[in-house]
Amino acid sequence: MDPRLAGRTARLLEPLHALGYFAPEVEAEVIGAGVRKGRATYFASRAAAMGRVGAGPVAATFYVFNPSLVAHFIPAAWESAAPEDVVAARYRGVSAAWTRLLGEEALASDEVAEAADLARTATDGCTVPGRPLYAAHADLPWPDEPHMVLFHALTLLREHRGDGHVAALIGADLSGIEALVTHTATGKGFTQPAAQATRAWSDEEWSAAVAGLEARGLMTPTGQLTEDGVALRKAVERRTEESAYAPWDHLGEAGTHRLTDLCRPLVTTALTNGAFPAGVFA
């Protein structure tokens, strides 16, 4: 199977996983578990599967966040909330968010049940070595409800791909902020204001990263990618897709196409119903 098909499928499915980071239902549930309101809910909910870890492992696995921001919230979150309680709260919140955005009838449909089976089959092709965030989530028990089976499977696939992406960035000699700066410059991710605000990089740090990339011939002084910069980003994405190929190869081309067909209407509905705030993504 063409690795590009695997990449296109992963990008299509991503919103069904990522909407949980913006859903008020998730924030409310995680706050109810004892985590402080605000940014702490993101770090705690995504890191909780790893257990009572410190700021170091979270900064390492999340990669593009300013480590000082991570240290502001982790491990303090575990002083008031047990990681296992945060995991449960996150999943309750996602279920409520999916219900609001997609509707109870859609979640109870045969199509969602079929999509859940296909996505779970794909996860059987994932591998543990070198993929800490995937491995942590893979140790969690599978939910019972089909729509949450689908969410959990998509989370495994997303974190499996993400761990491989971090490895590709390290192989390309891009630090966390350099990875964020170059990806933002492609126009396919966060807007620059959103990238800086959510990942906590100052104007001075951002400018220093641009200057360092300029010295390597990867960016212009105004923050545009050079030909070498474009080539490097393409190489990173190609390596990411190659390392994320196994689960989709396990599912097979027909199954991958079918999962895409089943999930595309869900993604469209979620986006139409305001799953993400305006002005965040380019």
Residue, then its C-alpha position, 0 to 999 in steps of 0.5 A: m500500500d502507498p504510504r501516502l494513502a496512510g498519511r492522507t488517512a491519518r490526517l483525515l481522521e486527526p480531527l476526531h481525536a484532536l477535538g477533545y483538546f478543545a472540548p469544554e466537556v473534557e475540560a469540565e470532567v478533568i477539572g472535576a477530577g481535581v486538575r486546575k482549570g486552564r492549560a493544566t487540563y491539556f497536559a494532564s489529560r494527554a500525559a495521564a496514561m503515562g502515570r505519575v510522570g514528571a515534567g521531563p518525560v512530558a516535555a520529551t514526548f510532547y516535543v514542541f512545547n516550551p519545557s518551562l510551560v510543561a514544568h508549570f503544570i506537571p507534576a503539580a497536576w498529580e498532587s490533586a488528581a490521580p492519573e487514572d482518574v484523569v484518564a477516566a475523566r478525559y474519556r467521559g468528556v470525549s464521549a460527551a463532546w462526540t455526542r454534542l458534535l455528532g449526535e446520539e443517532a450517529l454514534a449508535s449507528d452501524e457505520v460507527a460500529e464498523a469504523a470502530d472495528l476497522a480502526r481497532t484492527a489497524t491498531d493491531g499493526c502498531t509497535v511499542p519500541g521507541r513509542p512511549l506515548y503510544a505504549a502508555h495509551a496501548d496499556l489502557p483498557w479498551p472502552d465498551e461503547p463503539h464510538m469510544v472504541l473508535f476514539h481510543a483506536l484513533t488515539l492509539l494511531r495518532e500517538h503511534r504516528g506522533d512518536g514516529h514524527v518526533a523521531a523524524l524531527i530528531g533525525a532532521d536535527l530540528s529542536g522542538i521550537e525549530a520543528l514548530v517554526t518550520h511547520t508553521a511556515t508551511g502554512k499547514g498547521f497552526t497560525q504563528p500567533a496560535a503556535q506561540a501562544t499555545r506552545a509558550w514561545s516568546d517573540e525573542e525565542w521565536s526570532a532566535a529560532v528563525a535566525g538559527l534556521e536561517a544560518r543553516g540555510l533553511m529559512t529566510p530572514t523573514g521566516q519563509l522556508t528556503e528550497d532546502g527548508v521545504a525539502l527538509r520538511k518534506a523529508v520529515e513528513r515522508r519519514t513520518e509516513e513511512s514509520a506510521y505505515a504498519p497499522w494501515d498495511h495491517l488493515g489493508e488498502a480496502g479496509t483503509h479506504r472503507l474507514t476513510d469513507l465511514c469517518r469522512p462524514l463524521v469529521t465534516t459534521a464535527l467541523t461544521n458544528g464548531a469542533f475547533p475555534a476560529g483562527v487557530f489553524a492556518 
